[in-house]
Amino acid sequence: MTRAYAYLRVSGRGQIDGDGFPRQINAIKKYATAHDIRIVRYFREEGISGENELENRPALASLVEALHADGVKLVLVENLSRFARDLMIQESILHDLTRKGWQLVSVDQPDLCSNEPSRVLMRQMMGAFYQYEKAMIVAKLRGARERMKAKQGRCEGRKPYGYYPGEQAILDRMRELRAAGVSYADIATELNGDGIKPRSGDLWHAGVIHRMLASGARAQQC
């Protein structure tokens, strides 16, 4: 029986408890059962954009470390949009995996990641479509905020971290640790070890902390 890892991703924190992860798991399990594959570990990317590269994907980075460590050569993903929503990032990560002798299978189209020219063309066309789709979603949301602002004079979005009581002290602690040279992953580990929970979900992740500190935790603007 072939061993494999499974990679899962949802881009929004609000999607973590939705149907995204169960849907991806079901699709991957169905493919694995049909092809005599045993999933030995699932890597979940929680609230991380598909436009982020490897260094800002804690679960993907852990997946690559595991591939180096124990001889598993196969990675299953529901579809390539879960792996990346940016064409260049998609092709860059896929190339990096295959040149190391690892195989990525998109279970909705298992032969899509091959090097056969027509498959490469189709994969890149789909990658471009995913990128376009993401841009259109962003544009629609921006338009909705602008219409609400024009109608009501304001646009209430999600409050930035630090707005609610107790959050600013945690944010200050993150900044102090980062200024001292502590990595985002180690900051997450320290907060989790102290039982400090994020606003949503149970655990802090490096990618979330990176985005918060990089943006200065500014209020979301309309």
BAMIVO-463481 format. One record per atom (N, C-alpha, C): y, x, z. Coordinates in steps of 0.001 Angstrom, whole numbers, plus 524288, in hexadecimal, padded with zeros to 5 digits. Example, Ala and Ser with C-alpha at 12.3 -4.5 7.8 and 13.67 -1.06 7.14 Angstrom:
BEGIN
7E9C68338681E78
7EE6C8300C81E78
7F31C8339081E78
7F7368323281BA8
7FBDC8356681BE4
8001E8326481EBE
REM end
This chain:
BEGIN
7FB538034980000
800008000080000
804E48037080000
80880802587FC79
80D5E805517FC18
81102803DB8008C
81354807CD802F6
81739806CD80711
81CA9806BF804A3
8201980398806F8
8256A80335804E5
8293A801DE8093C
82E188032E80839
832698016480B76
8351E7FCE4808A5
837D07F9A680BA4
83AE67F5668095F
840907F60E80B12
844277F54F80764
849BD7F5C880883
84C447F068807F2
84F147EEC280BF9
851B07E9AC80C1B
8577C7EA8480D22
85AC57E72980AEC
860697E7A980BE5
863207E26780B5F
866B27E16680F12
86A827DD2E80E6D
86FE17DF9E80F2B
873B27DDAC80C50
878CB7E04680C43
87C8A7DE4A8106B
87BC97D98981260
87F667D76181633
87CF77D6E281B92
8800C7D7D781FA5
87DFD7D748824F1
87C2E7D1B2825F0
87EE07CDED82390
87D717C87D82443
878557C70C821A2
8764A7CA7B81E41
871677C96981B7D
86C987CB6C81E5D
86D6B7CE558228F
8690F7D0E18253B
865197CCEB82737
866FB7C88C82941
863707C49582B56
862577C03C8276B
863F77C0EB82289
863057BD0181E83
85DBB7BDB981BEF
85D427BBC48171A
858317BBFA81473
8577D7C0D98111C
85B637C45581110
85B1A7C8FB80DBF
856747CC7080EF9
855CE7CDEA813EE
851777D1518155E
84C2E7CE99814B9
84B7F7C9C3816A7
8466E7C727815D2
845077C68D8100C
848E37C55C80CBF
847D57C4C980723
845F47C9E9804C9
848A77CE2C80630
847297D34D80416
841C07D4E7805FE
840B47D3FF80AFE
83B997D56880D38
8373B7D25A80A8A
838067CD45809BA
834047CA0D8073D
832D07CBEE801B3
836E87CD2D7FEBA
8361D7CF077F958
833297D4347F944
834957D7B87FCCD
832087DCD87FCFE
82C5C7DC547FED0
82B707D919802C8
826167D85B804B1
822977D5FD8007C
824A47D2447FD88
821927CFC77F964
81FE27D3D27F553
823937D72F7F3C0
8224A7DB487EFF5
81E5F7DF207F244
81F377E0B37F722
81BCB7E48A7F99E
816327E2777FA04
8159F7DD937FB7D
8106A7DB427FBF7
80DA07DB297F6B0
810887D9D57F294
80E387D9737ED5B
80CB07DEC57EB29
80EFC7E2F67ED27
80DFB7E82D7EAF4
80B697EBE37EEE2
809137E9AF7F2FA
8062C7ECCC7F6D0
809907F11B7F934
80E3D7EF8C7FACD
811FA7F32B7FD2E
812C57F1A6802E3
812F77F58580642
813F17F48380BD1
8196E7F66780D41
81CA87F2D580F13
821F37F43D810C8
8218A7F69E81639
822EC7FB8F816B0
822647FE3381BC2
827757FE0981EE8
82BCE7FCE681C45
830C17FCAC81F29
834E97F9F881BE7
8381F7F6CD81E83
83C8C7F43D81BF7
8419C7F6D681DBD
845107F7D181A0C
84A347FA1A81B32
84E537F600819FD
851227F44481E02
854E77F00081D7B
85A787F21681DA4
85D5E7F11481986
862EA7F2878193D
866017EDA281A9C
8686D7ED9281F29
86AF27E8DC8212A
870DD7E9258207D
872E37E5B281D36
878907E57181C7F
87ACF7EA17819AC
878017EC27815D1
879B77F0C5812E6
87A457EF5780D26
87EC57F09A80AE9
87FC37EF5B80572
87C327F26E801CE
87AB37EFEF7FD70
8779F7F2907F975
87AC07F67B7F658
87FD57F6EA7F77D
883157FAC97F4E2
883597FFE17F7F3
881057FFEE7FC9D
88103804A57FFC9
87CEB8087F7FDD3
87E2E80D7E7FE03
87A76811847FC78
877108130180126
87381816A58004A
86F7B817EE80416
871AD8193E80971
875EC81C548099A
877E681E1C80EA5
87A02819AF81204
87B288152F80FA3
87D13810B48129C
8790280C56812EF
8740980DD281238
86FB680A1481293
86BCC80C25816A1
86C7380AE481B96
868F780D1281F98
8633380C0381E9A
861D18073581D05
85C4C805F181C2C
85A24808DD8176E
85D45809508134D
85B8380C2680EA5
85ADC811F080FD9
85E6C8140C812F3
85DF08198881486
858F781A59817BA
857C1816A381B31
852F4816FD81E4C
84E238168D81AD5
84E8281343816D0
84A37812AC81312
8491A817D88104C
84D3181A6E80E82
84C7C81F6F80BCA
84A208238080F74
84BDF8238681459
849A48272E8182C
843D082621818EB
842658211C81930
83CE881FAE819E7
839A18212F81526
83BCD8209581071
839058221F80BB2
837D5827FC80BBA
83B8782AFF80DB1
83AB1830A780E10
8367F832038121A
835D182E9481604
832B98300481A8F
82CE582EED81A2B
82B4A82A6D817F4
825D2828FB818C7
822AB82791813EB
8247A8290880F55
821328288380AB9
8215882354807F0
8242581F75809F0
824C181A8B80717
8281081B998023B
8266B8199C7FDCD
8290E81AB57F8DA
82B7D815DE7F656
82A6D8113F7F87D
82BF980C5F7F5F3
82FC5809507F958
833EA807527F6DE
837C1804017F980
838197FED37F691
837AB7FA817F966
838277F5557F714
83D507F2DB7F8B4
83FD47F0487F50D
844B87ED8B7F60D
844837E8687F31C
847097E45A7F525
846C47DF3E7F296
848CE7DF917ECFC
84D817E1947EC5F
84FB67E28B7E730
853D47E6C67E7A7
855987E8C17E33C
8591D7ED467E35C
85E727EC157E59F
85FFC7E7147E5DC
865027E5D37E849
864D67E6DE7EE24
860297E6BE7F089
85FA67E8107F610
860457EDF07F6CE
85EF07F0E67F2D4
85F587F6917F323
864E67F85C7F218
867747F5ED7EE4F
86CDB7F76A7ED05
86F597F3317E9B4
874747F2757EA77
877677EEDF7E724
87B587F1D27E3C9
87AE67F6D77E3BF
87E227FA2E7E073
87A757FD2B7DCD9
87B677FCEA7D7C7
877CD7FF2F7D3F9
8770D805057D4D2
87B4E807E27D5A8
87AE580D857D64F
877D780EE67DB42
878C680BFC7DF7B
875ED80CF67E456
8702380BBD7E392
86F0A807637E0EC
869A0805E07DFCC
866BF80A3C7DCFA
8690980C267D8B6
8666D810207D591
8661A8155B7D86B
86A11816847DB90
86A1A81B6C7DE7A
865C181B807E291
86540817457E583
86136817017E98D
85BCA816EC7E711
85B2B813DF7E2EB
8561F8138D7E046
85480818E97DE21
8582781BAC7DBBF
85700820E67D9AC
85564824987DE10
858188243A7E279
856EB827AB7E6DE
85171826A97E8F7
84FE1821B07E91C
84AA68205E7EAFB
8466E822537E73C
8471F821317E234
843078226E7DE6C
8425E8284C7DDA6
8468F82B487DDFC
84602830EA7DD2E
843238338B7E1B6
842C9830D57E61C
83FCB832D97EA8F
83A20830E57EA75
838C182DEB7E660
8336A82C0A7E5ED
83262826EB7E8A1
83676824277EA49
835D781F1C7ECD1
836A581ABE7E8CE
8345F8164A7E9D4
834B3811EE7E62E
8376780D487E8C3
83B1280AF57E600
83DA7806317E7C1
83BD0801B67E44F
83A307FD6E7E6CA
838907F8CC7E3DE
83BE27F4257E58F
83E817F1D17E1C4
8414E7ECED7E297
83D607E88E7E1AA
83BC57E5C67E5C5
837347E2607E551
838137DDB37E1B6
83D0D7DC427E0B5
83DE57D7EA7DD1D
83D2C7D99A7D768
83DB27DEC47D652
83CAC7E0ED7D120
83A5F7E6647D1DB
835497E6B07D2D8
832D87EB957D493
8337F7F0437D0F4
8341D7EF627CBD8
8348B7F3DC7C84B
83A2D7F55B7C719
83DD77F2F77C9DE
8435A7F3C37C89F
8452D7F9537C9CC
842977FBF37CD6E
84460801267CF0B
841BB805927CC0C
83EC5804497C7FB
83C388085B7C4E7
8403980B287C176
83E9280F877BF20
842048128D7BBB2
841728111E7B5F4
83E7B80D0C7B4CC
83DFC80B3F7AF6E
84357809617AD93
8452E80B1C7A8F1
84A9680A1D7A74E
84C5D8046E7A79C
84919800C07A5FE
84AC07FB487A629
84B507F9617ABBD
848087FB6D7AF4F
848687F9F97B4D6
84D4F7FC557B74C
84E89801267B5D8
85356803997B7CA
85814800697B611
8581F7FEDD7B112
85C717FBB67AF11
85CE47F6997B20E
858817F3DE7B2D1
858967EEE47B598
85A607EF997BB38
858797F3BD7BDD2
859EE7F4BF7C337
85FCA7F5B37C3B7
861E17F8C07C01B
867737F9F97C058
86ACD7F5397BF05
868E17F1EF7BB82
86BAB7ED187BA55
86BC47E9877BF1E
867597E9327C1D0
867247E5FB7C685
86A937E8487CAD0
86A9D7ED867CB30
86DFD7F0077CF09
873B57EEDC7CE00
875317EEF17C8FC
87A917EDA17C78C
87BC47E7EF7C8DA
877E47E4827C80A
878A17DEFD7C95A
8795C7DE4B7CF33
8762A7E0F17D26D
876B87E08C7D819
87C277E25C7D9CD
87E077E68A7D75C
8832E7E8967D8A3
887627E4A87D724
886DE7E24B7D294
88A937DE4A7D0D0
88A6C7D9937D46F
885B67D7E97D5E8
8851A7D36A7D95A
887D87D4557DE8E
8872F7D9067E0B5
889BE7DA5D7E59F
88FAE7DA257E50F
891BB7DC3D7E0B7
8975F7DC347DFCD
8996B7D6A07DF63
8966F7D32B7DCE9
898107CDBE7DC57
898197CAE97E190
894497CC017E4DE
8943A7C99C7EA12
898FB7CB407ED30
89A387D0527ED00
89ED27D2507EFC7
8A3C77CFB07EDBB
8A4307CF267E882
8A8CC7CCC07E626
8A9527C70A7E7BB
8A4F27C4367E7EA
8A5187BEB37E96F
8A6D57BE0D7EF1D
8A4D17C15F7F27B
8A65B7C1167F7F8
8AC1F7C2687F8A9
8ADFB7C64E7F5C0
8B37B7C7B37F608
8B6E47C3377F41B
8B5317C0B67EFDE
8B8227BC477EDD6
8B8537B7CB7F1B1
8B3F77B6C87F45F
8B3D27B2977F840
8B7817B3BC7FCC0
8B7BA7B8AC7FE68
8BB517BA1D802A2
8C0F97B97F800EF
8C21E7BAF57FC22
8C7737BA747FA2B
8C91C7B4BB7F9D1
8C57A7B1587F811
8C6BA7ABC07F7BC
8C79C7A96F7FD28
8C4747AB0E800EF
8C5197A92380640
8CA447AAFE80892
8CB947AFE38076D
8D07B7B20580971
8D5237AF2C8071B
8D4E37ADFD801F8
8D9247AB357FF64
8D9B57A5AE80179
8D55C7A349802D5
8D56579DDB804A5
8D6F579D6E80A5B
8D4FA7A0F780D9D
8D5BA7A0878133D
8D9817A49581577
8DAEA7A86C81231
8DE6D7AC7F81413
8DBAB7B0C981718
8D6977B0498178E
8D39D7B44081A56
8CDF07B3EA81887
8CAE47B7C9819EC
8C5637B7C981897
8C2677BA3481D1C
8BF997B6FC81FF0
8BCBC7B8D982478
8B7797BB16822CC
8B6CE7C01282388
8B1CF7C28882260
8AF1F7C41C82769
8AAEF7C6E4826E2
8A82E7C8C282B79
8AB9A7CC9F82E75
8ABD97CC0B8338E
8AF107CF80836C1
8ACC37D4FC836C1
8B0077D8FC83627
8AE087DE5B83612
8ABD57DFEA83B5E
8A83E7E3AC83B46
8A6097E58684031
8AA5C7E81D8435D
8AAA77E6A38484C
8AEDD7E84E84BBC
8B25E7E3CF84D3B
8B1D07DF6584A89
8B5197DAC984B82
8B3937D81B85099
8AE7A7D7A885185
8ACA47D4C385611
8AC487D84485ADE
8AC8D7D5EB85F98
8AC737D8FD8646D
8A7B87DC9E864B5
8A8C37E16C8664F
8A4A17E547866FC
8A37C7E88186227
8A4F97E68A85D82
8A3A27E951858B4
8A6F27EE2B857DC
8ABCD7EDFE85973
8AF377F27585884
8AD4C7F74A85B6B
8AB3F7F68C8602F
8A9367FAFE8632C
8A48C7FD7686067
8A13E7FA3885E11
89CB87FC3885B2F
89E897FF1A8564F
8A2727FCE7853B9
8A4957FF6284F0A
8A701804A985067
8A9D2804EB854C2
8AC21809DF8567B
8A7E480DED857A3
8A39E80C1E859E6
89F4B80FAD85B14
89CEE811D985609
89C4B80E8385221
89A518105B84D10
89DD78149E84ADE
8A2EF813AC84B16
8A6AA8176E848E4
8A67B81C9B84BCB
8A5FC81C5A850F8
8A5C08212485415
8A0DF8244C852C9
89C76821968524B
8979882442850FE
897E0826B284B92
89A20823BD847EB
89A8A825CC84292
89E3282A7B84265
8A27F82A4284553
8A62982EA28457F
8A3A28337D847CE
89FA3832A384B20
89CDB8370384D87
8989083924849FC
89811836DE8454E
89443838D18418F
88EF983620841BB
88E94831D9844A0
8899E82F03844FC
888CA82BED83FED
8841882C0283DD4
882F08293C838F3
8830582358839D9
88398820678359F
8838E81AB88360B
87E51818CF8382C
87A0B81B3983676
874DD819A68384E
8744F81A9783E2A
8765B81EFC8400D
875FA8202B845A4
8798D81CA5848DE
87E0781B1C8469F
8816B8175F8494F
87E838123784A02
87BED8107B845CC
878EA80BA384618
874A680C1184A3A
871F08108384A50
86DBF8115484E1F
86FD48111F853B0
87459813768549E
876998137D859E3
8783380E0685B9C
87AA980B1385818
87C40805BE85977
877828024D85A7F
87398802D485726
86ED27FFBD857E2
86C148013385CF2
86C0B8065185E2F
8698E8081F862F4
86C358061C867DF
8714D805298677F
874428031E86BF8
8742D7FD2C86C2B
871537FAC68689A
870E67F512868A8
875AA7F241866A2
879007F509863BB
87DB87F29C86181
87C407F02A85C47
87D037EB1C85BD2
87B6F7E85685711
880217E77C85376
87F2F7E78784E58
8835A7E64184A9A
884967E07184ACF
888827DEDA847F6
88A117D95D84800
885B57D5DE845EC
882E27D7B6841F7
87E6A7D4CA83FF7
879CD7D87483F7F
8751A7D66A8403A
8707E7D9B584029
86F8B7DC2F84572
86B597DF32845CC
869D07E18484AC6
86B107E74A84B3E
86BA17E9F7846C3
86C467EF9E846E3
870C77F16984371
873277F5BA84512
877087F855841CD
874427FB9583DB0
876B47FC2D8391B
8749F7FF66834EF
878E880309832F2
877508078F8310E
87B0980B9482F68
87ECC8098F82B3D
87CD0806A482771
88023804BA82334
884708011D8251C
8832C7FDCC828F4
8870C7FA2D82B18
88B5A7FD3182DE0
889D7800F38310B
88DA98041B833E7
8910F807348301D
88EA38095082C0D
8919B80C438281F
895D0808DB825AB
89467804118242C
898438009D821AF
89CA17FF2482569
89B437FE1A82A49
89F3B7FC9A82E1C
8A32C800F882EFE
8A13D805B382FA4
8A4C480A11830B4
8A7B980BBD82BD1
8A53280B6682748
8A7D180CF182266
8AC518095E82121
8ABB98045882270
8AFD78009582144
8B3DF800558259A
8B2DD80313829DC
8B670802D182E3A
8B6147FD9E83105
8B1E27FA9D82FD5
8B1277F56B8322B
8B5F27F20983182
8B8747F27182CFC
8BD097EF3782BF2
8BB6D7E99682B44
8BEF37E61382C58
8BDEE7E08B82B6E
8BD017DFAF825A1
8B9497DC448245B
8B85A7DAFA81EF6
8BD1C7D82D81CCA
8BF077DA2781865
8C3D27D80A8162D
8C28F7D3EF81217
8C5E87D005811B0
8C5257CBE880DD5
8C7617CDA380895
REM end
